[in-house]
Structures are given as C-alpha cells and as structure tokens.
Amino acid sequence: MGAKKKAAKEPGKKKSTESEAQARADAVDDIHDEDYKKTLRIESRELEKQIKKEEDLIGLYNDERLRINYFWLVGKKELEDK
C-alpha cells in the first residue's frame, strides 16, 4: 500500500515539491518591511531571467559544439578519401 502511494506521487513530484516549498515560504513571516519584500521579489525575477538566458546560451553552445564536431568529421573523411 505504501509503494502505491509513492508511485502515484512520482509523476507530479516536482510540482508538489514546489507547491510545498511555496506554502512553507508563505508561512514564514519574518520580514515585516514591504519595500524589502518587493526588492527581493524584483531581484528574484531578475535572477530567473538571468538563469533562462544562461540556459539558452548553454543550448547554443551545445549546438555549435555539435556542428563543429560534424564538420570536423566531414573534413577528416574528405581528407582520408583524397
């Protein structure tokens, strides 16, 4: 019975973990300064944008690496044929 519950949670595990973390974060009320909270939210959004930008750059880097490797193999094959 315990295994079934665990297996049922696996597909949505990330989402439930995020919602649990959000619930715990909302429960904490140690910052009373609304301006500071707003500043933290703005900084958080900026960091999320930076992460997205870096992930895009990683994808471009991997594409270029694959392209260079492909042309290297093609050039090597042409040289061997000559």
A tleap script that builds the chain and sets N, CA, C and O, in Angstrom:
source leaprc.protein.ff14SB
mol = sequence {
  NMET GLY ALA LYS LYS LYS ALA ALA LYS GLU
  PRO GLY LYS LYS LYS SER THR GLU SER GLU
  ALA GLN ALA ARG ALA ASP ALA VAL ASP ASP
  ILE HIE ASP GLU ASP TYR LYS LYS THR LEU
  ARG ILE GLU SER ARG GLU LEU GLU LYS GLN
  ILE LYS LYS GLU GLU ASP LEU ILE GLY LEU
  TYR ASN ASP GLU ARG LEU ARG ILE ASN TYR
  PHE TRP LEU VAL GLY LYS LYS GLU LEU GLU
  ASP CLYS
}
set mol.1.N position { 0.818 -1.189 0.000 }
set mol.1.CA position { 0.000 0.000 0.000 }
set mol.1.C position { 0.865 1.258 0.000 }
set mol.1.O position { 0.527 2.236 -0.667 }
set mol.2.N position { 1.968 1.248 0.731 }
set mol.2.CA position { 2.873 2.390 0.764 }
set mol.2.C position { 3.561 2.610 -0.571 }
set mol.2.O position { 3.827 3.748 -0.958 }
set mol.3.N position { 3.854 1.508 -1.283 }
set mol.3.CA position { 4.518 1.619 -2.574 }
set mol.3.C position { 3.599 2.270 -3.600 }
set mol.3.O position { 4.062 3.018 -4.463 }
set mol.4.N position { 2.309 1.993 -3.512 }
set mol.4.CA position { 1.367 2.587 -4.455 }
set mol.4.C position { 1.295 4.094 -4.278 }
set mol.4.O position { 1.230 4.831 -5.262 }
set mol.5.N position { 1.305 4.557 -3.045 }
set mol.5.CA position { 1.263 5.993 -2.807 }
set mol.5.C position { 2.519 6.663 -3.350 }
set mol.5.O position { 2.444 7.730 -3.960 }
set mol.6.N position { 3.658 6.048 -3.131 }
set mol.6.CA position { 4.911 6.614 -3.597 }
set mol.6.C position { 4.939 6.644 -5.123 }
set mol.6.O position { 5.360 7.639 -5.712 }
set mol.7.N position { 4.498 5.571 -5.767 }
set mol.7.CA position { 4.477 5.514 -7.224 }
set mol.7.C position { 3.498 6.541 -7.783 }
set mol.7.O position { 3.739 7.106 -8.850 }
set mol.8.N position { 2.414 6.784 -7.086 }
set mol.8.CA position { 1.422 7.744 -7.567 }
set mol.8.C position { 1.962 9.172 -7.478 }
set mol.8.O position { 1.576 10.030 -8.272 }
set mol.9.N position { 2.845 9.429 -6.527 }
set mol.9.CA position { 3.382 10.777 -6.369 }
set mol.9.C position { 4.511 11.084 -7.338 }
set mol.9.O position { 4.771 12.258 -7.603 }
set mol.10.N position { 5.180 10.101 -7.868 }
set mol.10.CA position { 6.351 10.316 -8.710 }
set mol.10.C position { 6.117 11.253 -9.907 }
set mol.10.O position { 6.912 12.173 -10.103 }
set mol.11.N position { 5.057 11.060 -10.719 }
set mol.11.CA position { 4.918 11.936 -11.880 }
set mol.11.C position { 4.776 13.409 -11.522 }
set mol.11.O position { 5.295 14.256 -12.249 }
set mol.12.N position { 4.102 13.742 -10.449 }
set mol.12.CA position { 3.917 15.124 -10.073 }
set mol.12.C position { 4.810 15.551 -8.926 }
set mol.12.O position { 4.522 16.540 -8.252 }
set mol.13.N position { 5.877 14.827 -8.698 }
set mol.13.CA position { 6.727 15.080 -7.541 }
set mol.13.C position { 7.294 16.486 -7.563 }
set mol.13.O position { 7.290 17.160 -6.533 }
set mol.14.N position { 7.782 16.947 -8.702 }
set mol.14.CA position { 8.395 18.264 -8.778 }
set mol.14.C position { 7.370 19.341 -8.461 }
set mol.14.O position { 7.656 20.273 -7.710 }
set mol.15.N position { 6.195 19.217 -9.025 }
set mol.15.CA position { 5.166 20.220 -8.810 }
set mol.15.C position { 4.743 20.250 -7.349 }
set mol.15.O position { 4.588 21.325 -6.770 }
set mol.16.N position { 4.555 19.074 -6.748 }
set mol.16.CA position { 4.148 19.046 -5.347 }
set mol.16.C position { 5.262 19.585 -4.458 }
set mol.16.O position { 4.982 20.247 -3.460 }
set mol.17.N position { 6.499 19.319 -4.795 }
set mol.17.CA position { 7.620 19.833 -4.019 }
set mol.17.C position { 7.659 21.350 -4.104 }
set mol.17.O position { 7.891 22.031 -3.105 }
set mol.18.N position { 7.429 21.875 -5.305 }
set mol.18.CA position { 7.417 23.324 -5.461 }
set mol.18.C position { 6.266 23.954 -4.685 }
set mol.18.O position { 6.435 24.999 -4.057 }
set mol.19.N position { 5.100 23.320 -4.729 }
set mol.19.CA position { 3.959 23.879 -4.008 }
set mol.19.C position { 4.175 23.790 -2.496 }
set mol.19.O position { 3.774 24.693 -1.761 }
set mol.20.N position { 4.804 22.710 -2.027 }
set mol.20.CA position { 5.114 22.592 -0.606 }
set mol.20.C position { 6.110 23.666 -0.186 }
set mol.20.O position { 5.963 24.276 0.873 }
set mol.21.N position { 7.114 23.893 -1.012 }
set mol.21.CA position { 8.115 24.918 -0.707 }
set mol.21.C position { 7.466 26.301 -0.683 }
set mol.21.O position { 7.768 27.124 0.181 }
set mol.22.N position { 6.572 26.545 -1.643 }
set mol.22.CA position { 5.876 27.828 -1.671 }
set mol.22.C position { 5.015 28.010 -0.427 }
set mol.22.O position { 4.973 29.099 0.145 }
set mol.23.N position { 4.327 26.948 -0.006 }
set mol.23.CA position { 3.487 27.015 1.193 }
set mol.23.C position { 4.336 27.303 2.430 }
set mol.23.O position { 3.949 28.098 3.287 }
set mol.24.N position { 5.498 26.649 2.516 }
set mol.24.CA position { 6.386 26.896 3.656 }
set mol.24.C position { 6.919 28.323 3.622 }
set mol.24.O position { 7.027 28.971 4.663 }
set mol.25.N position { 7.252 28.818 2.425 }
set mol.25.CA position { 7.766 30.185 2.292 }
set mol.25.C position { 6.694 31.201 2.666 }
set mol.25.O position { 6.989 32.214 3.301 }
set mol.26.N position { 5.456 30.934 2.276 }
set mol.26.CA position { 4.359 31.842 2.617 }
set mol.26.C position { 4.080 31.842 4.119 }
set mol.26.O position { 3.637 32.847 4.675 }
set mol.27.N position { 4.339 30.717 4.763 }
set mol.27.CA position { 4.084 30.608 6.200 }
set mol.27.C position { 5.092 31.416 7.021 }
set mol.27.O position { 4.785 31.841 8.135 }
set mol.28.N position { 6.279 31.627 6.479 }
set mol.28.CA position { 7.310 32.381 7.190 }
set mol.28.C position { 7.011 33.869 7.030 }
set mol.28.O position { 6.858 34.367 5.914 }
set mol.29.N position { 6.934 34.552 8.129 }
set mol.29.CA position { 6.654 35.980 8.084 }
set mol.29.C position { 7.660 36.710 8.967 }
set mol.29.O position { 7.289 37.401 9.915 }
set mol.30.N position { 8.939 36.546 8.637 }
set mol.30.CA position { 9.970 37.166 9.439 }
set mol.30.C position { 10.401 38.523 8.884 }
set mol.30.O position { 11.150 39.246 9.541 }
set mol.31.N position { 9.945 38.873 7.697 }
set mol.31.CA position { 10.279 40.163 7.108 }
set mol.31.C position { 9.020 41.011 7.153 }
set mol.31.O position { 8.002 40.661 6.557 }
set mol.32.N position { 9.094 42.107 7.851 }
set mol.32.CA position { 7.917 42.952 8.010 }
set mol.32.C position { 7.960 44.159 7.078 }
set mol.32.O position { 6.948 44.836 6.902 }
set mol.33.N position { 9.096 44.430 6.493 }
set mol.33.CA position { 9.261 45.590 5.622 }
set mol.33.C position { 8.790 45.240 4.207 }
set mol.33.O position { 9.423 44.434 3.525 }
set mol.34.N position { 7.699 45.833 3.771 }
set mol.34.CA position { 7.123 45.534 2.460 }
set mol.34.C position { 8.049 45.964 1.322 }
set mol.34.O position { 8.100 45.301 0.286 }
set mol.35.N position { 8.777 47.058 1.501 }
set mol.35.CA position { 9.707 47.502 0.457 }
set mol.35.C position { 10.825 46.481 0.259 }
set mol.35.O position { 11.246 46.219 -0.868 }
set mol.36.N position { 11.295 45.915 1.354 }
set mol.36.CA position { 12.344 44.901 1.266 }
set mol.36.C position { 11.825 43.651 0.566 }
set mol.36.O position { 12.529 43.050 -0.246 }
set mol.37.N position { 10.592 43.261 0.882 }
set mol.37.CA position { 9.988 42.110 0.213 }
set mol.37.C position { 9.861 42.367 -1.284 }
set mol.37.O position { 10.129 41.486 -2.101 }
set mol.38.N position { 9.453 43.577 -1.630 }
set mol.38.CA position { 9.306 43.933 -3.045 }
set mol.38.C position { 10.660 43.886 -3.746 }
set mol.38.O position { 10.769 43.399 -4.871 }
set mol.39.N position { 11.682 44.392 -3.079 }
set mol.39.CA position { 13.032 44.361 -3.634 }
set mol.39.C position { 13.497 42.925 -3.849 }
set mol.39.O position { 14.109 42.611 -4.870 }
set mol.40.N position { 13.206 42.058 -2.886 }
set mol.40.CA position { 13.591 40.651 -3.019 }
set mol.40.C position { 12.854 39.979 -4.186 }
set mol.40.O position { 13.444 39.184 -4.918 }
set mol.41.N position { 11.574 40.297 -4.353 }
set mol.41.CA position { 10.812 39.714 -5.467 }
set mol.41.C position { 11.372 40.179 -6.808 }
set mol.41.O position { 11.486 39.394 -7.749 }
set mol.42.N position { 11.719 41.461 -6.885 }
set mol.42.CA position { 12.292 42.002 -8.126 }
set mol.42.C position { 13.626 41.325 -8.422 }
set mol.42.O position { 13.888 40.928 -9.557 }
set mol.43.N position { 14.465 41.195 -7.403 }
set mol.43.CA position { 15.761 40.537 -7.584 }
set mol.43.C position { 15.580 39.082 -7.999 }
set mol.43.O position { 16.316 38.573 -8.844 }
set mol.44.N position { 14.602 38.422 -7.402 }
set mol.44.CA position { 14.318 37.034 -7.749 }
set mol.44.C position { 13.921 36.909 -9.219 }
set mol.44.O position { 14.390 36.010 -9.917 }
set mol.45.N position { 13.064 37.803 -9.686 }
set mol.45.CA position { 12.661 37.773 -11.096 }
set mol.45.C position { 13.840 38.020 -12.017 }
set mol.45.O position { 13.961 37.373 -13.057 }
set mol.46.N position { 14.717 38.957 -11.641 }
set mol.46.CA position { 15.896 39.237 -12.452 }
set mol.46.C position { 16.818 38.022 -12.519 }
set mol.46.O position { 17.368 37.707 -13.574 }
set mol.47.N position { 16.982 37.343 -11.379 }
set mol.47.CA position { 17.815 36.141 -11.361 }
set mol.47.C position { 17.201 35.032 -12.218 }
set mol.47.O position { 17.921 34.304 -12.902 }
set mol.48.N position { 15.873 34.903 -12.180 }
set mol.48.CA position { 15.209 33.904 -13.020 }
set mol.48.C position { 15.424 34.214 -14.500 }
set mol.48.O position { 15.637 33.303 -15.300 }
set mol.49.N position { 15.368 35.495 -14.869 }
set mol.49.CA position { 15.635 35.887 -16.261 }
set mol.49.C position { 17.069 35.553 -16.639 }
set mol.49.O position { 17.330 35.072 -17.742 }
set mol.50.N position { 18.004 35.810 -15.719 }
set mol.50.CA position { 19.410 35.511 -15.986 }
set mol.50.C position { 19.617 34.003 -16.158 }
set mol.50.O position { 20.369 33.575 -17.033 }
set mol.51.N position { 18.959 33.208 -15.331 }
set mol.51.CA position { 19.063 31.750 -15.450 }
set mol.51.C position { 18.545 31.296 -16.806 }
set mol.51.O position { 19.175 30.469 -17.466 }
set mol.52.N position { 17.402 31.831 -17.227 }
set mol.52.CA position { 16.819 31.474 -18.523 }
set mol.52.C position { 17.775 31.847 -19.652 }
set mol.52.O position { 17.969 31.074 -20.590 }
set mol.53.N position { 18.368 33.029 -19.559 }
set mol.53.CA position { 19.309 33.483 -20.587 }
set mol.53.C position { 20.527 32.556 -20.652 }
set mol.53.O position { 20.990 32.200 -21.736 }
set mol.54.N position { 21.037 32.171 -19.485 }
set mol.54.CA position { 22.197 31.280 -19.456 }
set mol.54.C position { 21.854 29.892 -19.986 }
set mol.54.O position { 22.676 29.263 -20.652 }
set mol.55.N position { 20.641 29.408 -19.696 }
set mol.55.CA position { 20.224 28.113 -20.239 }
set mol.55.C position { 20.135 28.179 -21.765 }
set mol.55.O position { 20.498 27.224 -22.452 }
set mol.56.N position { 19.653 29.302 -22.291 }
set mol.56.CA position { 19.612 29.477 -23.745 }
set mol.56.C position { 21.023 29.482 -24.332 }
set mol.56.O position { 21.269 28.885 -25.380 }
set mol.57.N position { 21.943 30.157 -23.649 }
set mol.57.CA position { 23.325 30.192 -24.118 }
set mol.57.C position { 23.965 28.807 -24.072 }
set mol.57.O position { 24.750 28.455 -24.952 }
set mol.58.N position { 23.637 28.030 -23.061 }
set mol.58.CA position { 24.148 26.655 -22.979 }
set mol.58.C position { 23.657 25.850 -24.171 }
set mol.58.O position { 24.416 25.083 -24.763 }
set mol.59.N position { 22.383 26.025 -24.525 }
set mol.59.CA position { 21.831 25.332 -25.691 }
set mol.59.C position { 22.545 25.734 -26.965 }
set mol.59.O position { 22.863 24.881 -27.793 }
set mol.60.N position { 22.802 27.032 -27.136 }
set mol.60.CA position { 23.530 27.499 -28.316 }
set mol.60.C position { 24.947 26.931 -28.347 }
set mol.60.O position { 25.433 26.521 -29.401 }
set mol.61.N position { 25.601 26.907 -27.197 }
set mol.61.CA position { 26.952 26.354 -27.113 }
set mol.61.C position { 26.961 24.894 -27.539 }
set mol.61.O position { 27.826 24.474 -28.308 }
set mol.62.N position { 26.002 24.119 -27.042 }
set mol.62.CA position { 25.944 22.700 -27.399 }
set mol.62.C position { 25.657 22.511 -28.880 }
set mol.62.O position { 26.220 21.613 -29.507 }
set mol.63.N position { 24.786 23.348 -29.451 }
set mol.63.CA position { 24.513 23.275 -30.891 }
set mol.63.C position { 25.777 23.551 -31.700 }
set mol.63.O position { 26.082 22.832 -32.651 }
set mol.64.N position { 26.509 24.593 -31.318 }
set mol.64.CA position { 27.747 24.936 -32.023 }
set mol.64.C position { 28.786 23.824 -31.879 }
set mol.64.O position { 29.493 23.496 -32.832 }
set mol.65.N position { 28.872 23.252 -30.689 }
set mol.65.CA position { 29.829 22.170 -30.454 }
set mol.65.C position { 29.513 20.980 -31.359 }
set mol.65.O position { 30.418 20.392 -31.951 }
set mol.66.N position { 28.236 20.625 -31.467 }
set mol.66.CA position { 27.836 19.518 -32.340 }
set mol.66.C position { 28.124 19.838 -33.800 }
set mol.66.O position { 28.581 18.978 -34.553 }
set mol.67.N position { 27.851 21.086 -34.198 }
set mol.67.CA position { 28.095 21.494 -35.585 }
set mol.67.C position { 29.584 21.424 -35.916 }
set mol.67.O position { 29.967 20.928 -36.975 }
set mol.68.N position { 30.417 21.920 -35.011 }
set mol.68.CA position { 31.865 21.879 -35.239 }
set mol.68.C position { 32.350 20.431 -35.313 }
set mol.68.O position { 33.171 20.095 -36.167 }
set mol.69.N position { 31.857 19.592 -34.439 }
set mol.69.CA position { 32.237 18.184 -34.450 }
set mol.69.C position { 31.837 17.528 -35.771 }
set mol.69.O position { 32.595 16.737 -36.332 }
set mol.70.N position { 30.642 17.860 -36.262 }
set mol.70.CA position { 30.175 17.306 -37.530 }
set mol.70.C position { 31.104 17.726 -38.678 }
set mol.70.O position { 31.518 16.892 -39.482 }
set mol.71.N position { 31.425 19.014 -38.747 }
set mol.71.CA position { 32.299 19.486 -39.821 }
set mol.71.C position { 33.707 18.908 -39.693 }
set mol.71.O position { 34.373 18.669 -40.701 }
set mol.72.N position { 34.161 18.684 -38.464 }
set mol.72.CA position { 35.461 18.060 -38.252 }
set mol.72.C position { 35.458 16.645 -38.837 }
set mol.72.O position { 36.406 16.248 -39.515 }
set mol.73.N position { 34.395 15.892 -38.574 }
set mol.73.CA position { 34.307 14.531 -39.092 }
set mol.73.C position { 34.207 14.525 -40.618 }
set mol.73.O position { 34.818 13.686 -41.280 }
set mol.74.N position { 33.445 15.450 -41.167 }
set mol.74.CA position { 33.307 15.536 -42.625 }
set mol.74.C position { 34.654 15.873 -43.251 }
set mol.74.O position { 35.057 15.248 -44.233 }
set mol.75.N position { 35.358 16.867 -42.682 }
set mol.75.CA position { 36.671 17.244 -43.204 }
set mol.75.C position { 37.675 16.095 -43.089 }
set mol.75.O position { 38.470 15.865 -44.000 }
set mol.76.N position { 37.633 15.396 -41.994 }
set mol.76.CA position { 38.538 14.264 -41.794 }
set mol.76.C position { 38.247 13.168 -42.833 }
set mol.76.O position { 39.171 12.566 -43.380 }
set mol.77.N position { 36.972 12.917 -43.096 }
set mol.77.CA position { 36.583 11.893 -44.078 }
set mol.77.C position { 37.026 12.313 -45.481 }
set mol.77.O position { 37.519 11.488 -46.251 }
set mol.78.N position { 36.850 13.592 -45.810 }
set mol.78.CA position { 37.293 14.080 -47.124 }
set mol.78.C position { 38.791 13.935 -47.286 }
set mol.78.O position { 39.270 13.554 -48.354 }
set mol.79.N position { 39.538 14.236 -46.230 }
set mol.79.CA position { 40.998 14.111 -46.282 }
set mol.79.C position { 41.405 12.658 -46.466 }
set mol.79.O position { 42.318 12.360 -47.236 }
set mol.80.N position { 40.737 11.755 -45.767 }
set mol.80.CA position { 41.041 10.340 -45.924 }
set mol.80.C position { 40.721 9.851 -47.339 }
set mol.80.O position { 41.449 9.025 -47.889 }
set mol.81.N position { 39.642 10.354 -47.924 }
set mol.81.CA position { 39.272 9.955 -49.284 }
set mol.81.C position { 40.279 10.438 -50.320 }
set mol.81.O position { 40.515 9.757 -51.318 }
set mol.82.N position { 40.869 11.596 -50.094 }
set mol.82.CA position { 41.850 12.134 -51.043 }
set mol.82.C position { 43.136 11.358 -50.907 }
set mol.82.O position { 44.104 11.640 -51.612 }
savepdb mol mol.pdb
quit
